[in-house]
Amino acid sequence: MFRVSLLLSLVLGFVAPATASAKIKVVVSLNDFAQLAREVGGDRVETITLAQPTQDPHFVDARPSFAVDLAAADLLIYAGAELECGWLPPLIRTANNSRILPGETGHLNVATVVPIKEVPTGNVDRSMGDVHPQGNPHTWTDPRNGLRVAVAITQRLKALDAEGADVYEANLRDFARRLGDKMREWKERLAPYAGAKVIVYHQSWIYFLDWAGFVEVGSIEPIPGVPPADSDVTALVEAQRGAGVKLVVGECCYPSDRIQFVAEQLGATALRPPAMTGADGTTTYIDFVERLVDLFVEALD
């Protein structure tokens, strides 16, 4: 349970609201959104990221300092679709900052501005584990969604800082041009491998795989967020044996032995790509997607 110390309460009491002359304070759950905010906002924004780029974003320790950051925020950006449901809502309540509450200009739920895949049908509840009950929230690995989020951030920044509207629009156009140029280059590099079959550890790659032209044929986790039993892994291997699986993909926060075992059994390549900007030496959002393209092409070549 998230508990607020006396010190935190005192600190929150002395947080001053942002002024017109101050930088727009942007707090994000994931570094990808911070990078997109900086692309658009430039030196008119100050960003703070809560989750580390190598963490599993479903499970982040809700530190008291995060609530302090949120209390001072002008804009909150998070993935949504319940990706952060286990740790972000208590922090928002503790921060007691009306500027970042749902429905306010300073509240940006990314799941509301990008198309969500794998929305489940039928009865879904938490007793089944982390099953992405509102659909797959790992949207940022598709660069088309990166542009959609940048557009949404631009709209929010213009509303919060009308004086900077021209700057934000110009920065967005520049980012869109650079990203568009890279997307054409990336698609040309990926085209020879269209239709490649991929197994994932956790269902966090469907957005990148669909954009890249690959096909996800299975996941090592039987249900998203539920660790696989030996029988689950064996069943997956037997079901895909001889099917021509090329890659078995899993982030660094998931067990390498399971990923390597499945790859070896199927004659595939095990791949451990970064899941967020800031991991594996990446610094910008474009760097991040380019690193993914590099790794996938190298593994398939």
C-alpha positions as CSV (number, residue, x, y, z in Angstrom):
1,M,0.0,0.0,0.0
2,F,1.3,3.4,-0.9
3,R,1.8,5.5,2.2
4,V,2.5,9.2,2.5
5,S,5.1,10.3,5.0
6,L,4.8,13.5,7.1
7,L,7.8,14.9,5.1
8,L,6.0,14.3,1.8
9,S,2.9,16.1,3.1
10,L,5.0,19.1,4.1
11,V,6.7,19.1,0.8
12,L,3.5,19.0,-1.1
13,G,2.2,21.9,0.9
14,F,4.9,24.1,-0.4
15,V,4.6,23.2,-4.1
16,A,3.8,26.3,-6.0
17,P,1.7,26.3,-9.2
18,A,3.4,27.0,-12.5
19,T,3.5,30.6,-13.6
20,A,3.1,32.0,-17.1
21,S,6.9,32.7,-17.3
22,A,8.0,29.3,-16.1
23,K,8.7,26.2,-18.2
24,I,5.8,23.9,-18.6
25,K,6.3,21.0,-16.2
26,V,5.6,17.7,-17.9
27,V,5.5,14.5,-15.9
28,V,5.3,11.2,-17.9
29,S,5.1,7.6,-16.9
30,L,7.5,6.5,-19.7
31,N,10.5,8.1,-21.2
32,D,9.1,7.8,-24.8
33,F,6.5,10.4,-23.9
34,A,9.2,12.6,-22.3
35,Q,11.2,12.5,-25.5
36,L,8.2,13.3,-27.7
37,A,7.3,16.2,-25.3
38,R,10.8,17.6,-25.7
39,E,10.7,17.2,-29.5
40,V,7.6,19.5,-29.5
41,G,8.3,21.7,-26.5
42,G,12.0,22.3,-26.9
43,D,13.3,24.5,-24.1
44,R,9.8,25.7,-23.2
45,V,9.2,22.4,-21.3
46,E,10.8,20.5,-18.4
47,T,10.2,16.8,-18.3
48,I,10.3,14.2,-15.5
49,T,10.0,10.5,-16.2
50,L,8.7,8.2,-13.5
51,A,9.5,4.7,-14.8
52,Q,13.0,3.7,-15.8
53,P,13.4,2.6,-19.4
54,T,14.5,-0.9,-18.4
55,Q,11.6,-1.5,-15.9
56,D,8.5,-3.4,-16.6
57,P,6.1,-0.5,-16.7
58,H,3.2,-2.6,-15.3
59,F,5.1,-2.8,-12.0
60,V,6.8,0.3,-10.7
61,D,7.4,1.2,-7.1
62,A,5.2,4.2,-6.2
63,R,7.8,6.4,-4.6
64,P,6.7,9.4,-2.5
65,S,9.0,11.6,-4.6
66,F,6.8,10.8,-7.6
67,A,3.8,12.4,-5.9
68,V,5.9,15.5,-5.3
69,D,6.7,15.6,-9.0
70,L,3.0,15.2,-9.9
71,A,2.0,17.9,-7.5
72,A,4.0,20.4,-9.5
73,A,3.1,19.1,-12.9
74,D,1.2,21.2,-15.6
75,L,0.8,18.2,-17.8
76,L,0.7,14.4,-17.1
77,I,1.2,12.0,-20.0
78,Y,0.8,8.2,-19.5
79,A,0.1,5.2,-21.7
80,G,-3.3,4.3,-20.3
81,A,-5.3,1.2,-21.0
82,E,-4.5,0.3,-17.4
83,L,-0.7,-0.2,-18.1
84,E,0.1,1.9,-15.0
85,C,-3.1,1.1,-13.0
86,G,-1.2,-0.6,-10.2
87,W,0.9,2.4,-9.3
88,L,0.0,5.7,-11.0
89,P,-3.6,6.4,-9.7
90,P,-2.5,6.4,-6.0
91,L,0.2,8.9,-6.8
92,I,-2.3,11.2,-8.6
93,R,-4.6,11.1,-5.6
94,T,-1.8,11.9,-3.3
95,A,-0.5,14.7,-5.4
96,N,-3.8,16.5,-5.2
97,N,-3.2,18.5,-8.3
98,S,-6.4,19.5,-10.1
99,R,-4.5,20.5,-13.2
100,I,-3.7,16.8,-14.1
101,L,-7.0,15.2,-13.3
102,P,-9.0,13.4,-16.0
103,G,-10.9,15.8,-18.2
104,E,-8.4,18.6,-17.6
105,T,-6.0,20.0,-20.3
106,G,-3.1,18.8,-18.2
107,H,-4.2,15.1,-18.3
108,L,-3.2,13.1,-21.4
109,N,-4.1,9.5,-21.6
110,V,-2.2,8.2,-24.7
111,A,-4.7,5.3,-25.1
112,T,-7.4,7.9,-26.0
113,V,-5.4,9.4,-28.9
114,V,-4.1,6.2,-30.6
115,P,-5.9,3.1,-32.0
116,I,-5.8,0.3,-29.4
117,K,-5.2,-3.3,-30.5
118,E,-6.2,-6.6,-28.9
119,V,-9.2,-5.2,-27.0
120,P,-10.6,-8.3,-25.3
121,T,-14.2,-9.4,-25.6
122,G,-16.3,-11.2,-23.0
123,N,-15.8,-11.2,-19.3
124,V,-12.3,-10.1,-18.2
125,D,-11.2,-9.6,-14.5
126,R,-8.0,-9.3,-12.6
127,S,-8.2,-12.8,-11.2
128,M,-6.8,-13.8,-14.6
129,G,-3.7,-11.7,-14.0
130,D,-2.6,-8.7,-16.0
131,V,-4.7,-9.3,-19.1
132,H,-4.7,-5.9,-20.7
133,P,-8.4,-5.5,-19.9
134,Q,-8.8,-2.4,-22.0
135,G,-6.6,-3.6,-24.9
136,N,-2.8,-3.7,-25.5
137,P,-1.3,-0.6,-24.0
138,H,2.2,-0.9,-25.5
139,T,1.4,1.5,-28.3
140,W,4.6,3.6,-28.5
141,T,6.7,1.1,-30.5
142,D,4.7,1.9,-33.7
143,P,6.2,5.2,-35.0
144,R,2.8,6.2,-36.5
145,N,1.6,6.3,-32.9
146,G,4.7,8.3,-31.9
147,L,3.5,11.0,-34.3
148,R,-0.1,10.8,-33.1
149,V,1.1,11.3,-29.5
150,A,3.3,14.2,-30.6
151,V,0.3,15.9,-32.2
152,A,-1.8,15.4,-29.0
153,I,1.1,16.8,-26.9
154,T,1.3,19.9,-29.2
155,Q,-2.4,20.5,-28.7
156,R,-2.1,20.4,-24.9
157,L,1.0,22.6,-24.8
158,K,-0.7,25.2,-27.0
159,A,-3.6,25.2,-24.6
160,L,-1.3,25.5,-21.6
161,D,1.1,28.1,-23.1
162,A,-0.6,30.1,-25.9
163,E,2.5,32.3,-26.3
164,G,4.5,29.3,-27.4
165,A,1.9,28.0,-29.9
166,D,4.0,29.0,-33.0
167,V,7.1,27.3,-31.5
168,Y,5.2,24.1,-30.8
169,E,3.7,24.0,-34.3
170,A,7.1,24.6,-35.9
171,N,8.7,21.9,-33.8
172,L,5.9,19.4,-34.6
173,R,6.3,20.0,-38.3
174,D,10.1,19.5,-38.0
175,F,9.6,16.3,-36.0
176,A,7.0,15.0,-38.4
177,R,9.3,15.6,-41.4
178,R,12.2,13.8,-39.8
179,L,10.2,10.9,-38.5
180,G,8.4,10.6,-41.9
181,D,11.7,10.4,-43.7
182,K,13.0,7.8,-41.3
183,M,9.8,5.7,-41.6
184,R,10.2,5.5,-45.3
185,E,13.8,4.4,-44.9
186,W,12.8,1.8,-42.2
187,K,10.0,0.3,-44.2
188,E,12.4,-0.2,-47.1
189,R,14.8,-2.1,-44.9
190,L,12.1,-4.2,-43.3
191,A,10.3,-5.0,-46.6
192,P,12.4,-8.1,-47.5
193,Y,11.4,-9.8,-44.2
194,A,7.6,-9.2,-44.5
195,G,5.6,-12.0,-43.0
196,A,8.3,-13.2,-40.7
197,K,6.8,-15.2,-37.8
198,V,7.6,-14.0,-34.3
199,I,6.9,-15.4,-30.8
200,V,7.0,-12.8,-27.9
201,Y,7.5,-13.3,-24.2
202,H,4.9,-10.7,-23.2
203,Q,2.3,-9.2,-25.6
204,S,4.1,-5.9,-25.9
205,W,5.3,-6.0,-29.5
206,I,2.1,-6.2,-31.6
207,Y,2.2,-2.5,-32.6
208,F,5.8,-2.6,-33.8
209,L,5.3,-6.1,-35.5
210,D,2.2,-5.0,-37.3
211,W,3.8,-1.8,-38.5
212,A,7.0,-3.7,-39.6
213,G,5.0,-6.3,-41.5
214,F,5.8,-9.2,-39.2
215,V,3.3,-11.8,-37.7
216,E,3.0,-12.6,-34.0
217,V,2.1,-16.3,-33.8
218,G,2.3,-16.9,-30.0
219,S,3.5,-15.7,-26.6
220,I,5.5,-17.4,-23.9
221,E,3.2,-16.0,-21.2
222,P,-0.1,-17.9,-21.4
223,I,-1.9,-14.8,-20.3
224,P,-0.2,-11.3,-20.3
225,G,1.5,-10.9,-16.9
226,V,1.1,-14.5,-15.8
227,P,4.5,-16.3,-15.6
228,P,4.6,-19.4,-17.8
229,A,4.7,-22.9,-16.3
230,D,7.0,-25.5,-17.9
231,S,3.9,-27.1,-19.5
232,D,3.0,-23.8,-21.1
233,V,6.4,-23.5,-22.7
234,T,6.4,-27.1,-23.9
235,A,2.9,-26.7,-25.4
236,L,4.0,-23.5,-27.2
237,V,7.1,-25.2,-28.6
238,E,5.1,-28.2,-29.8
239,A,2.4,-26.0,-31.4
240,Q,5.0,-24.0,-33.3
241,R,7.5,-26.7,-34.2
242,G,8.1,-26.7,-37.9
243,A,6.0,-23.5,-38.4
244,G,9.0,-21.4,-39.5
245,V,9.2,-19.1,-36.5
246,K,12.1,-16.7,-37.1
247,L,12.4,-14.7,-33.9
248,V,11.6,-15.1,-30.2
249,V,11.4,-11.6,-28.7
250,G,11.5,-10.5,-25.0
251,E,12.6,-7.4,-23.1
252,C,15.4,-7.4,-20.6
253,C,12.9,-7.5,-17.7
254,Y,11.7,-11.0,-18.7
255,P,13.6,-14.3,-18.1
256,S,16.3,-14.9,-20.7
257,D,16.3,-18.6,-20.1
258,R,12.7,-19.1,-21.3
259,I,13.3,-16.9,-24.4
260,Q,16.5,-18.7,-25.3
261,F,15.0,-22.2,-24.7
262,V,12.0,-21.5,-27.1
263,A,14.3,-20.0,-29.7
264,E,16.7,-23.0,-29.6
265,Q,13.9,-25.5,-29.8
266,L,12.4,-23.9,-32.8
267,G,15.6,-23.0,-34.6
268,A,14.8,-19.3,-34.2
269,T,16.9,-16.3,-33.1
270,A,16.4,-15.0,-29.5
271,L,16.1,-11.2,-29.5
272,R,16.2,-8.8,-26.5
273,P,15.4,-5.4,-27.9
274,P,14.9,-2.3,-25.8
275,A,11.2,-1.7,-25.0
276,M,11.5,2.1,-24.3
277,T,13.5,5.1,-25.3
278,G,16.5,5.5,-23.1
279,A,17.4,1.8,-23.0
280,D,20.2,0.2,-25.0
281,G,21.9,3.5,-25.6
282,T,19.0,5.2,-27.3
283,T,18.5,8.9,-26.5
284,T,15.6,10.1,-28.7
285,Y,12.4,8.5,-29.9
286,I,13.7,8.3,-33.4
287,D,16.9,6.7,-32.1
288,F,14.7,4.1,-30.3
289,V,12.7,3.0,-33.3
290,E,15.8,3.0,-35.4
291,R,17.5,0.7,-32.9
292,L,14.5,-1.7,-33.1
293,V,14.7,-1.8,-36.9
294,D,18.5,-2.4,-36.7
295,L,18.1,-5.3,-34.3
296,F,15.2,-7.0,-36.1
297,V,16.9,-6.7,-39.5
298,E,20.2,-8.0,-38.2
299,A,18.5,-10.9,-36.5
300,L,16.5,-11.8,-39.6
301,D,19.3,-11.2,-42.1
